[in-house]
Amino acid sequence: MMSLHDLCFSDRIEAER
């Protein structure tokens, strides 16, 4: 199960690309 923190972190990394 992915935590909200993990999802936010992944989203931020993709947004920076």
N, CA, C and O atoms as a DFTB+ gen file, in Angstrom:
68 C
 N C O
     1  1       0.841      -1.205       0.000
     2  2       0.000       0.000       0.000
     3  2       0.881       1.262       0.000
     4  3       1.765       1.409       0.844
     5  1       0.637       2.133      -0.918
     6  2       1.424       3.379      -0.984
     7  2       0.847       4.427      -0.039
     8  3      -0.368       4.605       0.047
     9  1       1.723       5.102       0.654
    10  2       1.260       6.143       1.588
    11  2       1.100       7.473       0.847
    12  3       1.664       7.670      -0.230
    13  1       0.336       8.364       1.432
    14  2       0.117       9.673       0.798
    15  2       1.439      10.373       0.552
    16  3       1.622      11.037      -0.468
    17  1       2.353      10.221       1.487
    18  2       3.662      10.877       1.344
    19  2       4.374      10.366       0.094
    20  3       4.946      11.143      -0.670
    21  1       4.330       9.044      -0.103
    22  2       4.985       8.456      -1.287
    23  2       4.346       8.978      -2.567
    24  3       5.043       9.326      -3.521
    25  1       3.024       9.029      -2.585
    26  2       2.330       9.502      -3.785
    27  2       2.703      10.944      -4.078
    28  3       2.956      11.304      -5.228
    29  1       2.737      11.761      -3.051
    30  2       3.090      13.180      -3.227
    31  2       4.519      13.295      -3.752
    32  3       4.798      14.093      -4.646
    33  1       5.408      12.500      -3.194
    34  2       6.810      12.545      -3.604
    35  2       6.937      12.176      -5.085
    36  3       7.638      12.850      -5.840
    37  1       6.263      11.115      -5.488
    38  2       6.318      10.677      -6.891
    39  2       5.735      11.754      -7.798
    40  3       6.281      12.045      -8.862
    41  1       4.630      12.338      -7.371
    42  2       3.984      13.378      -8.174
    43  2       4.932      14.564      -8.361
    44  3       5.018      15.136      -9.448
    45  1       5.630      14.920      -7.306
    46  2       6.543      16.070      -7.381
    47  2       7.688      15.770      -8.343
    48  3       8.083      16.634      -9.127
    49  1       8.212      14.579      -8.289
    50  2       9.335      14.214      -9.169
    51  2       8.883      14.293     -10.633
    52  3       9.601      14.820     -11.483
    53  1       7.700      13.772     -10.913
    54  2       7.202      13.795     -12.305
    55  2       6.881      15.225     -12.732
    56  3       7.049      15.580     -13.898
    57  1       6.426      16.030     -11.806
    58  2       6.058      17.420     -12.132
    59  2       7.318      18.220     -12.470
    60  3       7.286      19.126     -13.302
    61  1       8.425      17.872     -11.812
    62  2       9.673      18.615     -12.077
    63  2      10.244      18.272     -13.449
    64  3      10.997      19.058     -14.025
    65  1       9.890      17.100     -13.974
    66  2      10.436      16.650     -15.281
    67  2       9.924      17.537     -16.396
    68  3      10.266      17.325     -17.559
